[in-house]
Amino acid sequence: MRNVLKISVKDVIPGQKESLALQGISSLKEPSDRIVKLYQGARESFEAVCHPVGVVADITKEDFVRVYRGDGRNEASTPVGEIFEKADRLALFAVTVGHDVHERINELFGQKDFALGSMLDSVASAGVEKAADVVEARFSRYSRKRRSRSEPIVTMRYSPGYCGWHVSGQKKLFEFLKPGDIGITLRESFLMEPLKSVSGVLIQGHAEIHKVEDKYPFCIQCDTHSCRERSLRLDRHVTSRSANEGE
């Protein structure tokens, strides 16, 4: 099944904390009035020009093997390569906040309003991640309706260009998913157009399959080690479900 998903603008407006984090501004320090004003201006601009939309398509494990292998440039061992075989369900996805956002960022830089342009860039980056969160959540809710409440089923997304899955994997992903009908195309460099887009695979299965250790050779080169935060979120999710089911 393949579905184009309309996403509400209000669902992708990022908060101040997550936007400033992309500016390298710690949440432990109170931002100046000037920074807050810049964020508010960027947020208003983003809300005015963003047009979020996504597409999701189920994929079998056999077909995903071909997508995942791509041009054969992945690391020998990767989290996705180990996880997807244990999954109950897989789907490819792509999501964007639209061309107008990127054009507005370019306009601001062209006008030498670098501060607002940079802030809008961060707001847009945080916004498209929220759009991806929406797609992930909808996929998860749809599947959960068909399952027993006692099963700790979790959906997580993984993208080419991260954790050993080579960015060239975008080529096979786009061939299968065909996100051109929602305005997303692929450059020769494998970057997406519009730039504020996210693509990847949604892997759904028992919570335990998503628990991977930060132990791969390429982990040394990682700046964020975001898998650690994902693991903590996963633990909170399972704990929350167990508490709710025990009520």
C-alpha positions as protocol buffer text, in pm:
chain_id: "A"
residue {
  index: 1
  type: MET
  ca { x: 0 y: 0 z: 0 }
}
residue {
  index: 2
  type: ARG
  ca { x: 124 y: 351 z: -87 }
}
residue {
  index: 3
  type: ASN
  ca { x: -23 y: 665 z: 68 }
}
residue {
  index: 4
  type: VAL
  ca { x: 38 y: 1037 z: 26 }
}
residue {
  index: 5
  type: LEU
  ca { x: -6 y: 1203 z: 364 }
}
residue {
  index: 6
  type: LYS
  ca { x: -121 y: 1557 z: 417 }
}
residue {
  index: 7
  type: ILE
  ca { x: 39 y: 1710 z: 725 }
}
residue {
  index: 8
  type: SER
  ca { x: -92 y: 2008 z: 919 }
}
residue {
  index: 9
  type: VAL
  ca { x: 140 y: 2307 z: 941 }
}
residue {
  index: 10
  type: LYS
  ca { x: 73 y: 2339 z: 1314 }
}
residue {
  index: 11
  type: ASP
  ca { x: 211 y: 1987 z: 1365 }
}
residue {
  index: 12
  type: VAL
  ca { x: 552 y: 2077 z: 1224 }
}
residue {
  index: 13
  type: ILE
  ca { x: 619 y: 2410 z: 1395 }
}
residue {
  index: 14
  type: PRO
  ca { x: 926 y: 2344 z: 1611 }
}
residue {
  index: 15
  type: GLY
  ca { x: 974 y: 2480 z: 1960 }
}
residue {
  index: 16
  type: GLN
  ca { x: 1234 y: 2733 z: 2063 }
}
residue {
  index: 17
  type: LYS
  ca { x: 1451 y: 2480 z: 2245 }
}
residue {
  index: 18
  type: GLU
  ca { x: 1493 y: 2240 z: 1954 }
}
residue {
  index: 19
  type: SER
  ca { x: 1546 y: 2523 z: 1705 }
}
residue {
  index: 20
  type: LEU
  ca { x: 1813 y: 2695 z: 1914 }
}
residue {
  index: 21
  type: ALA
  ca { x: 1988 y: 2363 z: 1972 }
}
residue {
  index: 22
  type: LEU
  ca { x: 2060 y: 2353 z: 1598 }
}
residue {
  index: 23
  type: GLN
  ca { x: 2216 y: 2697 z: 1639 }
}
residue {
  index: 24
  type: GLY
  ca { x: 2449 y: 2554 z: 1901 }
}
residue {
  index: 25
  type: ILE
  ca { x: 2271 y: 2740 z: 2180 }
}
residue {
  index: 26
  type: SER
  ca { x: 2248 y: 2534 z: 2496 }
}
residue {
  index: 27
  type: SER
  ca { x: 1912 y: 2491 z: 2666 }
}
residue {
  index: 28
  type: LEU
  ca { x: 2092 y: 2534 z: 2998 }
}
residue {
  index: 29
  type: LYS
  ca { x: 2147 y: 2902 z: 2924 }
}
residue {
  index: 30
  type: GLU
  ca { x: 1869 y: 3159 z: 2893 }
}
residue {
  index: 31
  type: PRO
  ca { x: 1880 y: 3303 z: 2538 }
}
residue {
  index: 32
  type: SER
  ca { x: 1907 y: 3677 z: 2491 }
}
residue {
  index: 33
  type: ASP
  ca { x: 1606 y: 3884 z: 2387 }
}
residue {
  index: 34
  type: ARG
  ca { x: 1766 y: 3925 z: 2044 }
}
residue {
  index: 35
  type: ILE
  ca { x: 1792 y: 3549 z: 1993 }
}
residue {
  index: 36
  type: VAL
  ca { x: 1434 y: 3495 z: 2108 }
}
residue {
  index: 37
  type: LYS
  ca { x: 1313 y: 3763 z: 1868 }
}
residue {
  index: 38
  type: LEU
  ca { x: 1507 y: 3601 z: 1582 }
}
residue {
  index: 39
  type: TYR
  ca { x: 1352 y: 3265 z: 1661 }
}
residue {
  index: 40
  type: GLN
  ca { x: 1002 y: 3414 z: 1671 }
}
residue {
  index: 41
  type: GLY
  ca { x: 1056 y: 3587 z: 1336 }
}
residue {
  index: 42
  type: ALA
  ca { x: 1192 y: 3270 z: 1180 }
}
residue {
  index: 43
  type: ARG
  ca { x: 907 y: 3067 z: 1319 }
}
residue {
  index: 44
  type: GLU
  ca { x: 648 y: 3308 z: 1174 }
}
residue {
  index: 45
  type: SER
  ca { x: 824 y: 3301 z: 837 }
}
residue {
  index: 46
  type: PHE
  ca { x: 841 y: 2921 z: 840 }
}
residue {
  index: 47
  type: GLU
  ca { x: 473 y: 2892 z: 926 }
}
residue {
  index: 48
  type: ALA
  ca { x: 385 y: 3122 z: 635 }
}
residue {
  index: 49
  type: VAL
  ca { x: 579 y: 2935 z: 366 }
}
residue {
  index: 50
  type: CYS
  ca { x: 599 y: 2568 z: 469 }
}
residue {
  index: 51
  type: HIS
  ca { x: 384 y: 2310 z: 291 }
}
residue {
  index: 52
  type: PRO
  ca { x: 444 y: 1975 z: 465 }
}
residue {
  index: 53
  type: VAL
  ca { x: 358 y: 1654 z: 286 }
}
residue {
  index: 54
  type: GLY
  ca { x: 477 y: 1296 z: 300 }
}
residue {
  index: 55
  type: VAL
  ca { x: 451 y: 962 z: 123 }
}
residue {
  index: 56
  type: VAL
  ca { x: 471 y: 611 z: 270 }
}
residue {
  index: 57
  type: ALA
  ca { x: 482 y: 277 z: 89 }
}
residue {
  index: 58
  type: ASP
  ca { x: 494 y: -71 z: 237 }
}
residue {
  index: 59
  type: ILE
  ca { x: 787 y: -282 z: 122 }
}
residue {
  index: 60
  type: THR
  ca { x: 864 y: -651 z: 164 }
}
residue {
  index: 61
  type: LYS
  ca { x: 1190 y: -766 z: 318 }
}
residue {
  index: 62
  type: GLU
  ca { x: 1291 y: -913 z: -17 }
}
residue {
  index: 63
  type: ASP
  ca { x: 1242 y: -580 z: -194 }
}
residue {
  index: 64
  type: PHE
  ca { x: 1406 y: -388 z: 88 }
}
residue {
  index: 65
  type: VAL
  ca { x: 1720 y: -601 z: 57 }
}
residue {
  index: 66
  type: ARG
  ca { x: 1763 y: -458 z: -295 }
}
residue {
  index: 67
  type: VAL
  ca { x: 1691 y: -104 z: -177 }
}
residue {
  index: 68
  type: TYR
  ca { x: 1923 y: -132 z: 120 }
}
residue {
  index: 69
  type: ARG
  ca { x: 2213 y: -282 z: -77 }
}
residue {
  index: 70
  type: GLY
  ca { x: 2195 y: 6 z: -324 }
}
residue {
  index: 71
  type: ASP
  ca { x: 2525 y: 32 z: -511 }
}
residue {
  index: 72
  type: GLY
  ca { x: 2701 y: -190 z: -260 }
}
residue {
  index: 73
  type: ARG
  ca { x: 2867 y: 93 z: -69 }
}
residue {
  index: 74
  type: ASN
  ca { x: 2731 y: 26 z: 281 }
}
residue {
  index: 75
  type: GLU
  ca { x: 2955 y: -66 z: 571 }
}
residue {
  index: 76
  type: ALA
  ca { x: 2997 y: -440 z: 623 }
}
residue {
  index: 77
  type: SER
  ca { x: 2780 y: -436 z: 936 }
}
residue {
  index: 78
  type: THR
  ca { x: 2515 y: -174 z: 1018 }
}
residue {
  index: 79
  type: PRO
  ca { x: 2222 y: -133 z: 1259 }
}
residue {
  index: 80
  type: VAL
  ca { x: 1967 y: -134 z: 975 }
}
residue {
  index: 81
  type: GLY
  ca { x: 2121 y: -444 z: 823 }
}
residue {
  index: 82
  type: GLU
  ca { x: 2077 y: -628 z: 1151 }
}
residue {
  index: 83
  type: ILE
  ca { x: 1740 y: -487 z: 1253 }
}
residue {
  index: 84
  type: PHE
  ca { x: 1523 y: -512 z: 943 }
}
residue {
  index: 85
  type: GLU
  ca { x: 1544 y: -891 z: 922 }
}
residue {
  index: 86
  type: LYS
  ca { x: 1372 y: -909 z: 1263 }
}
residue {
  index: 87
  type: ALA
  ca { x: 1097 y: -661 z: 1171 }
}
residue {
  index: 88
  type: ASP
  ca { x: 727 y: -736 z: 1145 }
}
residue {
  index: 89
  type: ARG
  ca { x: 665 y: -464 z: 890 }
}
residue {
  index: 90
  type: LEU
  ca { x: 868 y: -226 z: 674 }
}
residue {
  index: 91
  type: ALA
  ca { x: 777 y: 86 z: 479 }
}
residue {
  index: 92
  type: LEU
  ca { x: 975 y: 345 z: 286 }
}
residue {
  index: 93
  type: PHE
  ca { x: 893 y: 710 z: 341 }
}
residue {
  index: 94
  type: ALA
  ca { x: 982 y: 1060 z: 230 }
}
residue {
  index: 95
  type: VAL
  ca { x: 863 y: 1390 z: 373 }
}
residue {
  index: 96
  type: THR
  ca { x: 928 y: 1755 z: 297 }
}
residue {
  index: 97
  type: VAL
  ca { x: 825 y: 2101 z: 411 }
}
residue {
  index: 98
  type: GLY
  ca { x: 832 y: 2230 z: 53 }
}
residue {
  index: 99
  type: HIS
  ca { x: 1035 y: 2439 z: -191 }
}
residue {
  index: 100
  type: ASP
  ca { x: 912 y: 2775 z: -62 }
}
residue {
  index: 101
  type: VAL
  ca { x: 1102 y: 2735 z: 265 }
}
residue {
  index: 102
  type: HIS
  ca { x: 1436 y: 2694 z: 89 }
}
residue {
  index: 103
  type: GLU
  ca { x: 1359 y: 2985 z: -142 }
}
residue {
  index: 104
  type: ARG
  ca { x: 1281 y: 3208 z: 156 }
}
residue {
  index: 105
  type: ILE
  ca { x: 1610 y: 3112 z: 322 }
}
residue {
  index: 106
  type: ASN
  ca { x: 1797 y: 3199 z: 3 }
}
residue {
  index: 107
  type: GLU
  ca { x: 1613 y: 3532 z: -19 }
}
residue {
  index: 108
  type: LEU
  ca { x: 1721 y: 3626 z: 333 }
}
residue {
  index: 109
  type: PHE
  ca { x: 2083 y: 3540 z: 263 }
}
residue {
  index: 110
  type: GLY
  ca { x: 2060 y: 3731 z: -65 }
}
residue {
  index: 111
  type: GLN
  ca { x: 1941 y: 4032 z: 133 }
}
residue {
  index: 112
  type: LYS
  ca { x: 2238 y: 3979 z: 370 }
}
residue {
  index: 113
  type: ASP
  ca { x: 2001 y: 3910 z: 658 }
}
residue {
  index: 114
  type: PHE
  ca { x: 2227 y: 3627 z: 768 }
}
residue {
  index: 115
  type: ALA
  ca { x: 2100 y: 3609 z: 1125 }
}
residue {
  index: 116
  type: LEU
  ca { x: 1736 y: 3554 z: 1030 }
}
residue {
  index: 117
  type: GLY
  ca { x: 1831 y: 3334 z: 735 }
}
residue {
  index: 118
  type: SER
  ca { x: 2041 y: 3110 z: 956 }
}
residue {
  index: 119
  type: MET
  ca { x: 1769 y: 3091 z: 1220 }
}
residue {
  index: 120
  type: LEU
  ca { x: 1507 y: 3005 z: 958 }
}
residue {
  index: 121
  type: ASP
  ca { x: 1737 y: 2732 z: 829 }
}
residue {
  index: 122
  type: SER
  ca { x: 1749 y: 2582 z: 1180 }
}
residue {
  index: 123
  type: VAL
  ca { x: 1374 y: 2616 z: 1231 }
}
residue {
  index: 124
  type: ALA
  ca { x: 1312 y: 2445 z: 896 }
}
residue {
  index: 125
  type: SER
  ca { x: 1552 y: 2161 z: 983 }
}
residue {
  index: 126
  type: ALA
  ca { x: 1374 y: 2106 z: 1313 }
}
residue {
  index: 127
  type: GLY
  ca { x: 1038 y: 2137 z: 1136 }
}
residue {
  index: 128
  type: VAL
  ca { x: 1105 y: 1867 z: 878 }
}
residue {
  index: 129
  type: GLU
  ca { x: 1212 y: 1631 z: 1157 }
}
residue {
  index: 130
  type: LYS
  ca { x: 877 y: 1695 z: 1323 }
}
residue {
  index: 131
  type: ALA
  ca { x: 708 y: 1619 z: 990 }
}
residue {
  index: 132
  type: ALA
  ca { x: 896 y: 1288 z: 982 }
}
residue {
  index: 133
  type: ASP
  ca { x: 777 y: 1226 z: 1339 }
}
residue {
  index: 134
  type: VAL
  ca { x: 418 y: 1273 z: 1220 }
}
residue {
  index: 135
  type: VAL
  ca { x: 463 y: 1018 z: 941 }
}
residue {
  index: 136
  type: GLU
  ca { x: 626 y: 770 z: 1180 }
}
residue {
  index: 137
  type: ALA
  ca { x: 346 y: 815 z: 1435 }
}
residue {
  index: 138
  type: ARG
  ca { x: 68 y: 768 z: 1179 }
}
residue {
  index: 139
  type: PHE
  ca { x: 230 y: 451 z: 1045 }
}
residue {
  index: 140
  type: SER
  ca { x: 264 y: 321 z: 1399 }
}
residue {
  index: 141
  type: ARG
  ca { x: -97 y: 402 z: 1495 }
}
residue {
  index: 142
  type: TYR
  ca { x: -236 y: 235 z: 1182 }
}
residue {
  index: 143
  type: SER
  ca { x: -45 y: -85 z: 1252 }
}
residue {
  index: 144
  type: ARG
  ca { x: -123 y: -87 z: 1624 }
}
residue {
  index: 145
  type: LYS
  ca { x: -496 y: -107 z: 1551 }
}
residue {
  index: 146
  type: ARG
  ca { x: -440 y: -455 z: 1415 }
}
residue {
  index: 147
  type: ARG
  ca { x: -238 y: -583 z: 1711 }
}
residue {
  index: 148
  type: SER
  ca { x: -285 y: -695 z: 2068 }
}
residue {
  index: 149
  type: ARG
  ca { x: -233 y: -416 z: 2320 }
}
residue {
  index: 150
  type: SER
  ca { x: 7 y: -638 z: 2512 }
}
residue {
  index: 151
  type: GLU
  ca { x: 267 y: -642 z: 2235 }
}
residue {
  index: 152
  type: PRO
  ca { x: 543 y: -379 z: 2288 }
}
residue {
  index: 153
  type: ILE
  ca { x: 559 y: -291 z: 1917 }
}
residue {
  index: 154
  type: VAL
  ca { x: 772 y: 8 z: 1821 }
}
residue {
  index: 155
  type: THR
  ca { x: 828 y: 189 z: 1491 }
}
residue {
  index: 156
  type: MET
  ca { x: 1153 y: 376 z: 1427 }
}
residue {
  index: 157
  type: ARG
  ca { x: 1289 y: 544 z: 1116 }
}
residue {
  index: 158
  type: TYR
  ca { x: 1635 y: 506 z: 967 }
}
residue {
  index: 159
  type: SER
  ca { x: 1782 y: 706 z: 680 }
}
residue {
  index: 160
  type: PRO
  ca { x: 2055 y: 661 z: 417 }
}
residue {
  index: 161
  type: GLY
  ca { x: 2365 y: 859 z: 504 }
}
residue {
  index: 162
  type: TYR
  ca { x: 2361 y: 752 z: 869 }
}
residue {
  index: 163
  type: CYS
  ca { x: 2499 y: 463 z: 1071 }
}
residue {
  index: 164
  type: GLY
  ca { x: 2679 y: 290 z: 787 }
}
residue {
  index: 165
  type: TRP
  ca { x: 2391 y: 299 z: 536 }
}
residue {
  index: 166
  type: HIS
  ca { x: 2557 y: 484 z: 249 }
}
residue {
  index: 167
  type: VAL
  ca { x: 2381 y: 793 z: 121 }
}
residue {
  index: 168
  type: SER
  ca { x: 2381 y: 641 z: -230 }
}
residue {
  index: 169
  type: GLY
  ca { x: 2104 y: 417 z: -97 }
}
residue {
  index: 170
  type: GLN
  ca { x: 1877 y: 710 z: -179 }
}
residue {
  index: 171
  type: LYS
  ca { x: 1884 y: 607 z: -545 }
}
residue {
  index: 172
  type: LYS
  ca { x: 1716 y: 269 z: -499 }
}
residue {
  index: 173
  type: LEU
  ca { x: 1486 y: 415 z: -233 }
}
residue {
  index: 174
  type: PHE
  ca { x: 1363 y: 680 z: -476 }
}
residue {
  index: 175
  type: GLU
  ca { x: 1320 y: 426 z: -756 }
}
residue {
  index: 176
  type: PHE
  ca { x: 1086 y: 225 z: -535 }
}
residue {
  index: 177
  type: LEU
  ca { x: 904 y: 505 z: -353 }
}
residue {
  index: 178
  type: LYS
  ca { x: 877 y: 758 z: -638 }
}
residue {
  index: 179
  type: PRO
  ca { x: 836 y: 1070 z: -419 }
}
residue {
  index: 180
  type: GLY
  ca { x: 843 y: 1300 z: -722 }
}
residue {
  index: 181
  type: ASP
  ca { x: 465 y: 1330 z: -701 }
}
residue {
  index: 182
  type: ILE
  ca { x: 502 y: 1519 z: -371 }
}
residue {
  index: 183
  type: GLY
  ca { x: 776 y: 1740 z: -514 }
}
residue {
  index: 184
  type: ILE
  ca { x: 1090 y: 1561 z: -389 }
}
residue {
  index: 185
  type: THR
  ca { x: 1366 y: 1481 z: -637 }
}
residue {
  index: 186
  type: LEU
  ca { x: 1720 y: 1350 z: -602 }
}
residue {
  index: 187
  type: ARG
  ca { x: 2037 y: 1527 z: -708 }
}
residue {
  index: 188
  type: GLU
  ca { x: 2337 y: 1344 z: -854 }
}
residue {
  index: 189
  type: SER
  ca { x: 2504 y: 1397 z: -515 }
}
residue {
  index: 190
  type: PHE
  ca { x: 2212 y: 1201 z: -357 }
}
residue {
  index: 191
  type: LEU
  ca { x: 2097 y: 1511 z: -169 }
}
residue {
  index: 192
  type: MET
  ca { x: 1725 y: 1574 z: -188 }
}
residue {
  index: 193
  type: GLU
  ca { x: 1552 y: 1870 z: -345 }
}
residue {
  index: 194
  type: PRO
  ca { x: 1402 y: 2051 z: -153 }
}
residue {
  index: 195
  type: LEU
  ca { x: 1688 y: 2028 z: 93 }
}
residue {
  index: 196
  type: LYS
  ca { x: 1450 y: 2033 z: 388 }
}
residue {
  index: 197
  type: SER
  ca { x: 1333 y: 1678 z: 327 }
}
residue {
  index: 198
  type: VAL
  ca { x: 1382 y: 1346 z: 504 }
}
residue {
  index: 199
  type: SER
  ca { x: 1361 y: 995 z: 362 }
}
residue {
  index: 200
  type: GLY
  ca { x: 1429 y: 645 z: 484 }
}
residue {
  index: 201
  type: VAL
  ca { x: 1271 y: 325 z: 608 }
}
residue {
  index: 202
  type: LEU
  ca { x: 1019 y: 275 z: 887 }
}
residue {
  index: 203
  type: ILE
  ca { x: 1102 y: -44 z: 1074 }
}
residue {
  index: 204
  type: GLN
  ca { x: 833 y: -185 z: 1297 }
}
residue {
  index: 205
  type: GLY
  ca { x: 873 y: -472 z: 1539 }
}
residue {
  index: 206
  type: HIS
  ca { x: 925 y: -574 z: 1898 }
}
residue {
  index: 207
  type: ALA
  ca { x: 1093 y: -298 z: 2096 }
}
residue {
  index: 208
  type: GLU
  ca { x: 1402 y: -509 z: 2161 }
}
residue {
  index: 209
  type: ILE
  ca { x: 1505 y: -521 z: 1793 }
}
residue {
  index: 210
  type: HIS
  ca { x: 1577 y: -147 z: 1795 }
}
residue {
  index: 211
  type: LYS
  ca { x: 1823 y: -168 z: 2082 }
}
residue {
  index: 212
  type: VAL
  ca { x: 2168 y: -148 z: 1925 }
}
residue {
  index: 213
  type: GLU
  ca { x: 2499 y: -78 z: 2092 }
}
residue {
  index: 214
  type: ASP
  ca { x: 2715 y: 220 z: 2000 }
}
residue {
  index: 215
  type: LYS
  ca { x: 2992 y: -20 z: 1896 }
}
residue {
  index: 216
  type: TYR
  ca { x: 3028 y: -11 z: 1519 }
}
residue {
  index: 217
  type: PRO
  ca { x: 3360 y: 110 z: 1368 }
}
residue {
  index: 218
  type: PHE
  ca { x: 3191 y: 414 z: 1211 }
}
residue {
  index: 219
  type: CYS
  ca { x: 3047 y: 520 z: 1549 }
}
residue {
  index: 220
  type: ILE
  ca { x: 3383 y: 684 z: 1626 }
}
residue {
  index: 221
  type: GLN
  ca { x: 3315 y: 936 z: 1348 }
}
residue {
  index: 222
  type: CYS
  ca { x: 2966 y: 1023 z: 1477 }
}
residue {
  index: 223
  type: ASP
  ca { x: 2921 y: 1372 z: 1623 }
}
residue {
  index: 224
  type: THR
  ca { x: 2585 y: 1319 z: 1791 }
}
residue {
  index: 225
  type: HIS
  ca { x: 2558 y: 953 z: 1900 }
}
residue {
  index: 226
  type: SER
  ca { x: 2182 y: 1009 z: 1876 }
}
residue {
  index: 227
  type: CYS
  ca { x: 2123 y: 635 z: 1904 }
}
residue {
  index: 228
  type: ARG
  ca { x: 2182 y: 671 z: 2276 }
}
residue {
  index: 229
  type: GLU
  ca { x: 1892 y: 915 z: 2305 }
}
residue {
  index: 230
  type: ARG
  ca { x: 1678 y: 687 z: 2085 }
}
residue {
  index: 231
  type: SER
  ca { x: 1754 y: 399 z: 2320 }
}
residue {
  index: 232
  type: LEU
  ca { x: 1644 y: 607 z: 2619 }
}
residue {
  index: 233
  type: ARG
  ca { x: 1324 y: 706 z: 2436 }
}
residue {
  index: 234
  type: LEU
  ca { x: 1264 y: 341 z: 2362 }
}
residue {
  index: 235
  type: ASP
  ca { x: 1298 y: 247 z: 2728 }
}
residue {
  index: 236
  type: ARG
  ca { x: 1056 y: 527 z: 2825 }
}
residue {
  index: 237
  type: HIS
  ca { x: 810 y: 410 z: 2560 }
}
residue {
  index: 238
  type: VAL
  ca { x: 809 y: 51 z: 2685 }
}
residue {
  index: 239
  type: THR
  ca { x: 785 y: 163 z: 3048 }
}
residue {
  index: 240
  type: SER
  ca { x: 494 y: 394 z: 2966 }
}
residue {
  index: 241
  type: ARG
  ca { x: 303 y: 121 z: 2776 }
}
residue {
  index: 242
  type: SER
  ca { x: 358 y: -125 z: 3060 }
}
residue {
  index: 243
  type: ALA
  ca { x: 229 y: 127 z: 3314 }
}
residue {
  index: 244
  type: ASN
  ca { x: -79 y: 207 z: 3106 }
}
residue {
  index: 245
  type: GLU
  ca { x: -161 y: -157 z: 3052 }
}
residue {
  index: 246
  type: GLY
  ca { x: -129 y: -223 z: 3425 }
}
residue {
  index: 247
  type: GLU
  ca { x: -388 y: 38 z: 3516 }
}
